[in-house]
């Protein structure tokens, strides 16, 4: 049975947690060369010609202005088993040393000095083209300039849990 409720922020959040999403890390470098990363779960393909994606960044995200004013960003789709990496960037946006030492994720420097995480299922290097204010969030629209896919299934988030894709028997 479906129930209805007056639309409040908390009921909207509860409703949207029923929608499974992938989990990604958004990275960039600021004007001084410092690396920034944040965990995002709202990434969508907007256009294939030109290839444009949208990333929703909560306004309270540490470094949000760094991402929205960047010349380049990278989107890293996490694979199964990378929950700890998602949790890391949810709370430590500039701690890339731990990413290598504790999580064992290699990092290389991409175009415009953007940090690129290795060992992910998909990596999109992008050039931001626009931002759109959207209530409590900002949508970052970015054109994909390089795409790489790797092995493994994506990490899925639904409810308040991480999940994996079930394969047919």
FISE-970905 format. One record per atom (N, C-alpha, C, O): z, x, y; residue in three letters. Coordinates in steps of 0.02 Angstrom, whole numbers, padded with zeros to 5 digits, always signed. Last residue first. Layout:
<nodes>
ZXYala...
</nodes>
This chain:
<nodes>
-00556+01043-00819unk-00544+01075-00885unk-00607+01077-00926unk-00607+01102-00982unk-00588+01083-00649unk-00595+01037-00707unk-00586+01075-00772unk-00606+01133-00778unk-00462+01159-00550unk-00527+01164-00582unk-00530+01115-00640unk-00481+01107-00677unk-00384+01130-00399unk-00381+01118-00471unk-00452+01121-00498unk-00498+01088-00472unk-00340+01244-00275unk-00391+01198-00300unk-00383+01191-00375unk-00376+01241-00411unk-00168+01243-00223unk-00229+01277-00245unk-00277+01225-00272unk-00258+01169-00289unk-00061+01231-00077unk-00088+01209-00142unk-00147+01253-00161unk-00171+01294-00122unk+00087+01226+00017unk+00024+01260+00003unk+00003+01238-00067unk+00045+01229-00111unk+00161+01085+00103unk+00156+01133+00048unk+00087+01166+00047unk+00038+01140+00072unk+00184+00972+00173unk+00216+01033+00198unk+00212+01089+00146unk+00254+01134+00145unk+00026+00907+00162unk+00097+00891+00168unk+00130+00950+00201unk+00107+00974+00252unk-00071+01049+00121unk-00067+00976+00125unk+00007+00957+00122unk+00046+00986+00085unk-00178+01184+00123unk-00114+01159+00148unk-00118+01083+00152unk-00164+01056+00183unk-00249+01309+00018unk-00251+01240+00044unk-00181+01221+00067unk-00131+01239+00036unk-00346+01453+00010unk-00278+01426+00012unk-00282+01358+00046unk-00314+01351+00098unk-00501+01460-00082unk-00462+01458-00021unk-00391+01431-00032unk-00379+01391-00077unk-00534+01572-00219unk-00531+01504-00191unk-00487+01505-00129unk-00441+01545-00124unk-00636+01720-00236unk-00573+01682-00234unk-00580+01614-00202unk-00626+01601-00163unk-00732+01845-00146unk-00712+01806-00205unk-00648+01767-00192unk-00612+01779-00144unk-00805+01820+00018unk-00780+01860-00037unk-00759+01815-00095unk-00768+01754-00092unk-00920+01823+00153unk-00881+01786+00103unk-00862+01833+00047unk-00899+01879+00030unk-00946+01840+00324unk-00938+01874+00260unk-00898+01829+00214unk-00847+01801+00234unk-01043+01838+00471unk-01005+01801+00421unk-01003+01840+00356unk-01053+01871+00337unk-01061+01858+00645unk-01063+01888+00579unk-01020+01846+00532unk-00967+01822+00552unk-01060+01767+00748unk-01108+01821+00753unk-01114+01860+00687unk-01165+01893+00674unk-01033+01601+00789unk-01026+01650+00736unk-01080+01703+00744unk-01139+01687+00747unk-00963+01548+00939unk-01024+01559+00902unk-01013+01614+00851unk-00988+01667+00867unk-00830+01434+00966unk-00853+01502+00960unk-00916+01506+00918unk-00922+01472+00867unk-00711+01345+01054unk-00777+01341+01023unk-00806+01411+01024unk-00807+01445+01075unk-00550+01298+01041unk-00590+01357+01055unk-00655+01348+01018unk-00655+01345+00956unk-00452+01174+01106unk-00505+01188+01059unk-00544+01248+01083unk-00569+01249+01140unk-00280+01167+01122unk-00341+01189+01155unk-00392+01202+01099unk-00377+01237+01051unk-00155+01035+01115unk-00193+01092+01090unk-00250+01110+01137unk-00266+01074+01184unk-00101+00920+01161unk-00055+00975+01148unk-00090+01038+01124unk-00057+01089+01113unk-00252+00876+01233unk-00182+00857+01226unk-00137+00917+01217unk-00134+00961+01260unk-00361+00982+01240unk-00357+00924+01196unk-00284+00907+01184unk-00257+00922+01130unk-00478+01072+01333unk-00409+01048+01330unk-00408+00985+01288unk-00449+00940+01298unk-00590+01183+01266unk-00582+01113+01285unk-00509+01095+01279unk-00480+01102+01225unk-00694+01324+01296unk-00629+01296+01276unk-00626+01224+01303unk-00654+01208+01355unk-00834+01420+01236unk-00804+01368+01278unk-00734+01352+01253unk-00718+01366+01195unk-00873+01530+01163unk-00921+01502+01210unk-00891+01449+01256unk-00919+01435+01309unk-00825+01681+01081unk-00807+01617+01112unk-00858+01595+01163unk-00884+01635+01202unk-00902+01747+00946unk-00900+01756+01018unk-00884+01687+01049unk-00923+01641+01043unk-00837+01803+00786unk-00863+01754+00833unk-00858+01776+00906unk-00816+01816+00924unk-00841+01826+00616unk-00833+01861+00680unk-00871+01819+00732unk-00929+01801+00722unk-00761+01762+00481unk-00811+01746+00531unk-00795+01784+00594unk-00741+01776+00623unk-00734+01777+00311unk-00719+01806+00377unk-00777+01791+00423unk-00834+01806+00408unk-00658+01716+00163unk-00712+01711+00212unk-00689+01742+00278unk-00631+01734+00298unk-00553+01762+00084unk-00610+01731+00052unk-00670+01724+00098unk-00728+01725+00076unk-00492+01931+00108unk-00489+01859+00122unk-00552+01828+00092unk-00600+01863+00076unk-00484+02072+00112unk-00456+02035+00056unk-00445+01961+00072unk-00395+01931+00051unk-00450+02121+00283unk-00487+02124+00220unk-00455+02077+00170unk-00403+02047+00184unk-00461+02070+00450unk-00420+02073+00390unk-00466+02075+00329unk-00514+02037+00324unk-00499+02151+00595unk-00528+02114+00540unk-00486+02125+00478unk-00476+02181+00456unk-00466+02147+00768unk-00443+02166+00701unk-00473+02120+00648unk-00472+02059+00654unk-00590+02186+00888unk-00553+02133+00854unk-00530+02157+00786unk-00570+02186+00748unk-00669+02270+00967unk-00603+02293+00944unk-00560+02240+00911unk-00499+02249+00905unk-00797+02221+00978unk-00751+02208+01034unk-00679+02224+01015unk-00632+02196+01044unk-00810+02211+00801unk-00841+02214+00866unk-00792+02192+00919unk-00749+02149+00907unk-00663+02275+00713unk-00729+02245+00718unk-00758+02250+00787unk-00734+02289+00828unk-00569+02383+00617unk-00583+02363+00686unk-00655+02337+00688unk-00702+02372+00669unk-00474+02329+00475unk-00523+02372+00507unk-00537+02344+00577unk-00518+02287+00592unk-00346+02326+00356unk-00369+02304+00422unk-00419+02354+00448unk-00409+02414+00444unk-00291+02266+00196unk-00323+02316+00238unk-00347+02286+00304unk-00366+02227+00306unk-00136+02209+00147unk-00201+02186+00172unk-00232+02241+00215unk-00203+02261+00265unk-00007+02220+00098unk-00061+02258+00067unk-00130+02237+00088unk-00178+02246+00051unk+00108+02168+00149unk+00062+02121+00117unk+00002+02156+00084unk-00035+02124+00047unk+00173+02285+00197unk+00207+02237+00154unk+00159+02193+00115unk+00168+02181+00056unk+00075+02364+00267unk+00126+02395+00225unk+00158+02345+00176unk+00169+02363+00118unk-00016+02274+00333unk-00040+02327+00289unk+00015+02350+00241unk+00003+02355+00181unk+00071+02189+00398unk+00015+02160+00361unk-00011+02212+00311unk-00025+02195+00253unk+00153+02271+00470unk+00180+02239+00410unk+00125+02210+00367unk+00131+02207+00306unk+00066+02302+00577unk+00090+02355+00532unk+00115+02326+00466unk+00101+02352+00412unk+00047+02191+00655unk-00006+02207+00607unk+00015+02262+00559unk-00015+02270+00506unk+00122+02087+00744unk+00146+02135+00694unk+00094+02147+00640unk+00095+02116+00587unk+00095+01989+00835unk+00070+02056+00851unk+00091+02108+00799unk+00078+02167+00809unk+00148+01865+00792unk+00078+01869+00811unk+00051+01939+00826unk-00009+01949+00828unk+00244+01804+00685unk+00240+01873+00710unk+00168+01888+00732unk+00131+01921+00696unk+00238+01673+00636unk+00297+01694+00674unk+00292+01763+00706unk+00331+01778+00751unk+00119+01654+00574unk+00148+01595+00608unk+00206+01616+00652unk+00224+01580+00699unk+00096+01771+00508unk+00063+01762+00573unk+00085+01699+00609unk+00072+01691+00669unk+00179+01745+00394unk+00188+01804+00437unk+00158+01792+00506unk+00192+01801+00557unk+00123+01634+00333unk+00190+01629+00363unk+00203+01686+00411unk+00235+01677+00463unk+00004+01692+00287unk+00002+01635+00333unk+00069+01628+00370unk+00071+01618+00430unk+00058+01786+00200unk+00019+01809+00257unk+00014+01753+00310unk+00018+01767+00370unk+00115+01703+00104unk+00158+01748+00143unk+00122+01774+00205unk+00153+01783+00258unk+00001+01642+00046unk+00048+01603+00086unk+00091+01647+00131unk+00103+01630+00189unk-00101+01689-00035unk-00088+01723+00029unk-00043+01682+00076unk-00048+01688+00137unk-00136+01619-00148unk-00087+01672-00155unk-00070+01707-00090unk-00028+01752-00090unk-00307+01589-00110unk-00247+01571-00148unk-00201+01631-00153unk-00223+01688-00162unk-00355+01659+00050unk-00368+01638-00019unk-00301+01620-00052unk-00248+01634-00026unk-00396+01614+00219unk-00353+01644+00169unk-00370+01618+00100unk-00395+01562+00092unk-00520+01655+00327unk-00499+01601+00282unk-00460+01633+00225unk-00486+01674+00188unk-00514+01713+00484unk-00506+01737+00416unk-00480+01680+00373unk-00423+01659+00382unk-00606+01738+00626unk-00572+01686+00587unk-00573+01710+00515unk-00625+01725+00487unk-00597+01831+00775unk-00617+01828+00704unk-00574+01775+00671unk-00515+01768+00684unk-00670+01845+00939unk-00616+01826+00894unk-00642+01831+00822unk-00703+01834+00811unk-00706+01907+01103unk-00722+01902+01032unk-00659+01881+00994unk-00603+01898+01013unk-00658+01899+01229unk-00730+01908+01222unk-00753+01900+01150unk-00812+01888+01137unk-00528+01777+01266unk-00555+01836+01231unk-00631+01838+01233unk-00664+01786+01238unk-00459+01672+01314unk-00496+01711+01364unk-00530+01772+01332unk-00557+01814+01368unk-00395+01616+01206unk-00443+01574+01243unk-00482+01612+01296unk-00532+01586+01321unk-00311+01721+01161unk-00366+01695+01119unk-00418+01658+01160unk-00478+01668+01150unk-00225+01733+01270unk-00263+01791+01247unk-00323+01769+01205unk-00378+01795+01213unk-00167+01609+01275unk-00213+01627+01329unk-00254+01689+01311unk-00310+01697+01334unk-00086+01618+01158unk-00141+01569+01163unk-00191+01589+01217unk-00252+01585+01205unk+00024+01698+01133unk-00041+01730+01143unk-00099+01683+01151unk-00157+01705+01150unk+00104+01581+01034unk+00110+01645+01069unk+00041+01677+01074unk+00005+01682+01024unk+00071+01410+01056unk+00058+01470+01017unk+00065+01533+01059unk+00037+01538+01114unk+00078+01293+01127unk+00138+01335+01125unk+00130+01399+01084unk+00177+01438+01077unk-00046+01232+01109unk-00031+01262+01174unk+00030+01308+01172unk+00033+01356+01210unk-00129+01267+00955unk-00075+01233+00992unk-00059+01270+01057unk-00058+01331+01059unk-00299+01270+00935unk-00242+01315+00947unk-00188+01276+00985unk-00201+01253+01041unk-00431+01242+00829unk-00380+01208+00869unk-00318+01254+00873unk-00289+01272+00822unk-00594+01295+00834unk-00527+01312+00810unk-00478+01278+00857unk-00483+01285+00918unk-00759+01267+00785unk-00705+01248+00830unk-00639+01266+00796unk-00630+01254+00736unk-00914+01358+00777unk-00854+01330+00746unk-00804+01312+00801unk-00807+01338+00857unk-01090+01368+00767unk-01030+01363+00809unk-00974+01330+00770unk-00984+01281+00734unk-01243+01434+00757unk-01184+01424+00715unk-01120+01426+00758unk-01100+01479+00782unk-01358+01337+00861unk-01328+01400+00838unk-01264+01386+00798unk-01235+01332+00803unk-01352+01276+00711unk-01403+01309+00752unk-01392+01293+00825unk-01413+01241+00849unk-01244+01213+00659unk-01273+01267+00619unk-01326+01305+00657unk-01345+01360+00638unk-01087+01162+00729unk-01160+01165+00732unk-01184+01222+00687unk-01149+01272+00678unk-00955+01155+00688unk-00978+01108+00739unk-01055+01105+00740unk-01083+01051+00749unk-00834+01171+00565unk-00903+01187+00583unk-00927+01134+00631unk-00921+01074+00617unk-00663+01196+00607unk-00718+01152+00587unk-00785+01180+00608unk-00792+01210+00661unk-00493+01212+00579unk-00555+01249+00592unk-00611+01204+00567unk-00608+01177+00512unk-00335+01206+00580unk-00387+01161+00603unk-00447+01202+00626unk-00452+01222+00684unk-00239+01295+00553unk-00263+01255+00496unk-00316+01205+00517unk-00341+01167+00475unk-00190+01463+00589unk-00220+01400+00609unk-00242+01361+00547unk-00260+01390+00496unk-00087+01594+00641unk-00107+01551+00586unk-00133+01485+00613unk-00101+01454+00656unk-00141+01733+00740unk-00102+01671+00731unk-00131+01631+00673unk-00190+01634+00658unk-00134+01894+00817unk-00154+01850+00762unk-00112+01788+00762unk-00053+01789+00781unk-00188+02033+00915unk-00153+01969+00910unk-00179+01931+00851unk-00239+01934+00835unk-00178+02202+00971unk-00203+02153+00924unk-00158+02091+00921unk-00096+02097+00925unk-00214+02277+01127unk-00163+02253+01080unk-00194+02199+01036unk-00232+02157+01059unk-00304+02312+01226unk-00317+02337+01159unk-00265+02316+01107unk-00270+02335+01049unk-00293+02255+01348unk-00262+02322+01340unk-00272+02350+01270unk-00250+02406+01256unk-00352+02132+01327unk-00385+02179+01373unk-00357+02250+01368unk-00392+02298+01382unk-00325+02100+01149unk-00320+02084+01221unk-00352+02139+01262unk-00378+02188+01235unk-00415+02046+01008unk-00385+02103+01043unk-00382+02085+01117unk-00429+02057+01145unk-00383+01927+00876unk-00420+01952+00934unk-00385+02015+00959unk-00332+02034+00934unk-00388+01805+00742unk-00368+01870+00771unk-00411+01886+00832unk-00468+01862+00838unk-00324+01678+00644unk-00367+01692+00701unk-00343+01758+00731unk-00283+01765+00745unk-00319+01635+00478unk-00288+01678+00529unk-00341+01691+00582unk-00396+01712+00566unk-00308+01477+00393unk-00344+01534+00420unk-00300+01573+00468unk-00252+01547+00495unk-00321+01362+00265unk-00274+01400+00306unk-00310+01463+00328unk-00340+01498+00287unk-00391+01197+00248unk-00387+01267+00232unk-00337+01300+00278unk-00313+01269+00326unk-00310+01040+00217unk-00347+01087+00259unk-00344+01156+00229unk-00299+01172+00189unk-00294+00868+00177unk-00292+00938+00155unk-00335+00982+00201unk-00390+00962+00221unk-00202+00751+00256unk-00270+00777+00256unk-00267+00851+00235unk-00240+00892+00272unk-00073+00719+00273unk-00104+00694+00212unk-00175+00720+00204unk-00205+00714+00150unk-00040+00756+00398unk-00020+00802+00344unk-00048+00779+00276unk-00046+00817+00228unk-00076+00648+00477unk-00124+00702+00469unk-00104+00753+00416unk-00147+00790+00392unk+00042+00569+00471unk-00022+00544+00444unk-00070+00601+00431unk-00103+00602+00378unk+00133+00653+00535unk+00144+00633+00466unk+00080+00608+00434unk+00065+00624+00376unk+00074+00659+00664unk+00081+00719+00624unk+00090+00702+00550unk+00059+00733+00507unk+00086+00524+00700unk+00020+00555+00696unk+00023+00617+00653unk-00020+00628+00610unk+00223+00511+00703unk+00186+00473+00652unk+00115+00500+00645unk+00087+00499+00590unk+00253+00598+00810unk+00279+00613+00743unk+00241+00574+00689unk+00229+00601+00635unk+00185+00538+00922unk+00167+00605+00897unk+00192+00619+00827unk+00155+00649+00787unk+00147+00369+00874unk+00188+00417+00910unk+00169+00485+00884unk+00140+00491+00830unk+00082+00218+00856unk+00060+00288+00855unk+00103+00329+00903unk+00096+00325+00964unk+00168+00107+00752unk+00148+00124+00820unk+00133+00198+00820unk+00167+00237+00788unk+00099+00087+00589unk+00154+00105+00634unk+00125+00115+00703unk+00066+00130+00712unk+00070+00019+00426unk+00049+00034+00494unk+00110+00049+00536unk+00165+00027+00521unk+00040+00069+00257unk+00082+00040+00308unk+00056+00060+00377unk+00022+00111+00384unk-00043+00029+00109unk-00046+00065+00172unk-00002+00030+00223unk-00005-00031+00230unk+00000+00042-00058unk+00000+00000+00000unk+00000+00044+00062unk+00039+00092+00067unk
</nodes>
